[in-house]
Amino acid sequence: METNKEETKIKEVIDMLRPFLVSDGGDVEFVKYENHIVYIKLSGACANCMLIDYTLKDGIEAAIKEEVPEVEEVVNVVD
């Protein structure tokens, strides 16, 4: 799978997950996909939530890896 197609699929998965985060007062933004690592930015309630690691790894990362097996990790970019 080409990086272009991988990135498109990653964005589709993030867009599918976004409503769940928004309903809890948070949001997720795609930053970039580089060297099999997806960089996202969690914001709103998600940025300061005690469960951010679960949201990131068990939720977002798991969903992206299921659709794009080439992804090795999802990293939250913090300002």
C-alpha positions in Angstrom: 0.0 0.0 0.0 1.4 3.4 -0.9 1.9 6.1 1.7 -0.8 8.2 0.0 -3.4 5.5 0.3 -2.3 4.7 3.8 -2.6 8.3 4.8 -6.1 8.6 3.2 -7.3 5.5 5.1 -5.8 6.8 8.4 -7.7 10.1 7.9 -10.9 8.1 7.2 -10.5 6.1 10.5 -9.9 9.3 12.4 -13.0 10.9 10.9 -15.0 7.9 11.9 -13.7 8.1 15.5 -14.1 11.9 15.8 -17.8 12.0 16.7 -17.2 9.7 19.7 -14.5 12.1 21.0 -16.6 15.2 20.3 -19.5 13.8 22.2 -17.2 13.7 25.3 -16.0 17.2 24.7 -12.8 16.3 22.9 -11.4 16.2 19.4 -8.7 14.6 17.4 -6.7 16.1 14.5 -4.4 14.3 12.0 -1.0 15.9 12.0 1.1 13.7 9.8 2.1 10.1 8.8 5.8 9.4 8.6 7.9 6.3 8.9 4.9 4.1 9.8 4.0 6.4 12.7 0.8 8.4 12.8 1.0 11.8 14.6 -2.3 13.2 15.9 -3.3 16.0 18.3 -5.9 15.3 20.9 -7.7 18.5 22.1 -10.5 19.7 24.3 -11.5 17.4 27.1 -9.3 14.6 25.6 -6.1 16.7 26.0 -6.3 16.7 29.8 -8.2 13.5 30.5 -6.8 10.9 32.9 -7.7 8.2 30.4 -5.8 9.8 27.5 -3.4 6.8 27.2 -6.4 4.4 26.9 -8.1 6.6 24.3 -4.8 6.8 22.3 -3.6 3.2 22.5 -6.7 1.1 23.0 -9.0 3.3 20.9 -7.4 5.3 18.2 -4.2 3.3 17.7 -6.1 0.0 17.7 -8.7 1.2 15.2 -6.0 2.6 12.8 -3.8 -0.5 13.0 -6.8 -2.7 12.2 -7.4 -0.8 9.0 -3.8 0.1 8.1 -1.5 -2.8 9.4 1.6 -0.9 8.2 1.1 1.6 11.1 3.4 0.8 14.0 2.4 3.5 16.5 0.1 6.5 17.0 1.7 9.4 18.9 -0.1 12.4 20.4 1.6 15.6 19.6 1.6 18.0 22.6 2.2 21.7 22.2 
